[in-house]
Amino acid sequence: MKQRLINCDFLNSEAFNDKISNKAKLLYFTMFINGDDRGFVGNTNSIIATLKKNDDEFTNQVDFSLIENDYPSALLELINMGYLYEFRDNHENKVHLIRHWFIHNKWRKGLSTNYGSFLKLVDLVEYKYVLKESNKEIKLNENKINEIKVNEIKVNTSNDNQEMEEESKPYSFSDFLRDKGVSSFNELTPEQIEEWKQICIKDL
């Protein structure tokens, strides 16, 4: 029988309680119980489909199109707020990694995962997964690993002695919140959430 532990202090923190929506919390818990021994979740789409089906069956919503994007938006929220990493394989299948997995669960030798290639892209720092420095600039696709940009630096490859110049930083979720004059995801309007989704899609 597979068992998982939950760190109550983590769940009771202000960041988790007050900064993310209830939809995102529900999705986080459901993904959590589906995580493998290393915290990878490979069935996020089916989890979202099941949650949406339950909404359709057990709520009194009249216009279900209003909740059509609730869970995809909640997934994006968890990624942007730093609770998940999203990876894609050569076939564009999505795999998610719960970053604080070992804040909840005890690390021990012999823990298995089917996603070893993605595990190589992260380090475990103070019980939290972080991207290795050399991988911070890639979109996490296995077929693009050879295109890694190191430390946000662009190298001019001409034969002359060229200087290395720092590449402009990508537009982040924090930048977006600042531009909208809010401090958390929950303060965004549905239109602003859709705008951020389009920005993310454009950057893929």
RAMO-V674586 format. One record per residue. N is the residue number from 0. RES is the residue in three letters. PHI is phi in degrees with one decimal (* if undefined). BURIAL is # if it has 9 or more other ideal C-beta (glycine too) atoms within 8 Angstrom, else .. Layout:
{{N/RES/PHI/BURIAL} {N/RES/PHI/BURIAL}}
This chain:
{{0/MET/*/.} {1/LYS/-82.1/.} {2/GLN/-122.0/.} {3/ARG/-128.6/#} {4/LEU/-108.3/.} {5/ILE/-119.4/.} {6/ASN/-85.3/#} {7/CYS/-65.4/.} {8/ASP/-62.9/.} {9/PHE/-63.9/#} {10/LEU/-70.0/#} {11/ASN/-88.1/.} {12/SER/-68.3/.} {13/GLU/-61.7/.} {14/ALA/-60.0/.} {15/PHE/-81.3/#} {16/ASN/-72.9/.} {17/ASP/-107.5/.} {18/LYS/-101.0/#} {19/ILE/-126.1/#} {20/SER/-74.6/#} {21/ASN/-65.2/.} {22/LYS/-60.6/#} {23/ALA/-65.8/#} {24/LYS/-62.2/#} {25/LEU/-61.4/#} {26/LEU/-63.5/#} {27/TYR/-59.8/#} {28/PHE/-61.9/.} {29/THR/-69.0/#} {30/MET/-65.7/#} {31/PHE/-59.0/#} {32/ILE/-75.2/.} {33/ASN/-100.2/.} {34/GLY/-69.7/#} {35/ASP/-82.6/#} {36/ASP/-64.3/.} {37/ARG/-105.3/#} {38/GLY/97.4/#} {39/PHE/-87.3/#} {40/VAL/-124.0/#} {41/GLY/-104.1/#} {42/ASN/-122.7/.} {43/THR/-59.6/#} {44/ASN/-60.8/.} {45/SER/-71.2/.} {46/ILE/-62.5/#} {47/ILE/-63.3/#} {48/ALA/-62.3/.} {49/THR/-66.6/#} {50/LEU/-63.7/#} {51/LYS/-65.3/#} {52/LYS/-62.7/.} {53/ASN/-64.9/.} {54/ASP/-60.8/#} {55/ASP/-62.1/#} {56/GLU/-84.6/.} {57/PHE/-115.7/.} {58/THR/-108.1/.} {59/ASN/-101.9/.} {60/GLN/-61.6/#} {61/VAL/-87.1/.} {62/ASP/-103.6/.} {63/PHE/-72.1/#} {64/SER/-64.6/.} {65/LEU/-68.0/.} {66/ILE/-108.1/#} {67/GLU/-57.5/.} {68/ASN/-103.7/.} {69/ASP/-60.0/#} {70/TYR/-75.2/#} {71/PRO/-58.3/.} {72/SER/-67.4/#} {73/ALA/-64.3/#} {74/LEU/-63.0/#} {75/LEU/-60.9/#} {76/GLU/-61.1/#} {77/LEU/-64.2/#} {78/ILE/-68.0/#} {79/ASN/-68.1/#} {80/MET/-87.2/#} {81/GLY/88.8/.} {82/TYR/-91.5/#} {83/LEU/-134.1/#} {84/TYR/-108.5/#} {85/GLU/-114.6/#} {86/PHE/-120.1/#} {87/ARG/-134.8/#} {88/ASP/-90.8/#} {89/ASN/-61.5/.} {90/HIS/-100.3/.} {91/GLU/66.4/.} {92/ASN/-75.3/.} {93/LYS/-90.7/#} {94/VAL/-130.1/#} {95/HIS/-116.3/#} {96/LEU/-119.2/#} {97/ILE/-78.7/#} {98/ARG/-65.9/#} {99/HIS/-99.3/#} {100/TRP/-52.6/#} {101/PHE/-89.3/#} {102/ILE/-76.6/.} {103/HIS/-87.9/#} {104/ASN/-107.5/.} {105/LYS/-77.2/.} {106/TRP/-78.9/.} {107/ARG/-150.6/.} {108/LYS/-66.9/.} {109/GLY/86.6/.} {110/LEU/-68.0/.} {111/SER/-107.4/.} {112/THR/-157.0/#} {113/ASN/-90.6/.} {114/TYR/-119.4/#} {115/GLY/-60.1/.} {116/SER/-65.4/.} {117/PHE/-78.8/#} {118/LEU/-61.1/#} {119/LYS/-68.7/.} {120/LEU/-86.4/#} {121/VAL/-127.0/#} {122/ASP/-116.2/.} {123/LEU/-102.6/#} {124/VAL/-120.1/.} {125/GLU/50.9/.} {126/TYR/67.8/.} {127/LYS/-126.4/#} {128/TYR/-72.1/#} {129/VAL/-133.6/#} {130/LEU/-66.8/#} {131/LYS/-63.5/#} {132/GLU/-52.2/.} {133/SER/-73.3/.} {134/ASN/-109.5/#} {135/LYS/-67.8/#} {136/GLU/-96.5/.} {137/ILE/-88.3/#} {138/LYS/-79.7/.} {139/LEU/-74.6/#} {140/ASN/-112.2/#} {141/GLU/-56.5/#} {142/ASN/-75.4/.} {143/LYS/-117.5/.} {144/ILE/-61.6/.} {145/ASN/-73.3/.} {146/GLU/-99.6/.} {147/ILE/-58.2/#} {148/LYS/-102.4/#} {149/VAL/-92.3/.} {150/ASN/53.8/.} {151/GLU/58.2/.} {152/ILE/-114.0/#} {153/LYS/-103.6/.} {154/VAL/-102.6/.} {155/ASN/-81.2/.} {156/THR/-95.8/.} {157/SER/-69.2/.} {158/ASN/-73.1/.} {159/ASP/-71.8/.} {160/ASN/-71.4/.} {161/GLN/-106.6/.} {162/GLU/-84.0/.} {163/MET/-88.5/.} {164/GLU/-121.3/.} {165/GLU/-74.7/.} {166/GLU/-76.6/.} {167/SER/-62.0/.} {168/LYS/-70.4/.} {169/PRO/-67.5/.} {170/TYR/-70.0/.} {171/SER/-97.6/.} {172/PHE/-63.8/.} {173/SER/-63.6/.} {174/ASP/-61.4/.} {175/PHE/-63.2/#} {176/LEU/-60.5/#} {177/ARG/-63.6/.} {178/ASP/-64.2/.} {179/LYS/-88.1/#} {180/GLY/75.2/.} {181/VAL/-126.7/.} {182/SER/-115.3/.} {183/SER/-148.7/.} {184/PHE/-58.8/#} {185/ASN/-62.6/.} {186/GLU/-87.8/.} {187/LEU/-76.2/#} {188/THR/-81.5/.} {189/PRO/-55.0/.} {190/GLU/-66.5/.} {191/GLN/-69.4/#} {192/ILE/-62.0/#} {193/GLU/-64.2/#} {194/GLU/-61.9/.} {195/TRP/-66.0/#} {196/LYS/-60.0/#} {197/GLN/-66.8/.} {198/ILE/-63.9/#} {199/CYS/-65.1/#} {200/ILE/-63.0/.} {201/LYS/-62.7/.} {202/ASP/-84.7/.} {203/LEU/-67.6/.}}
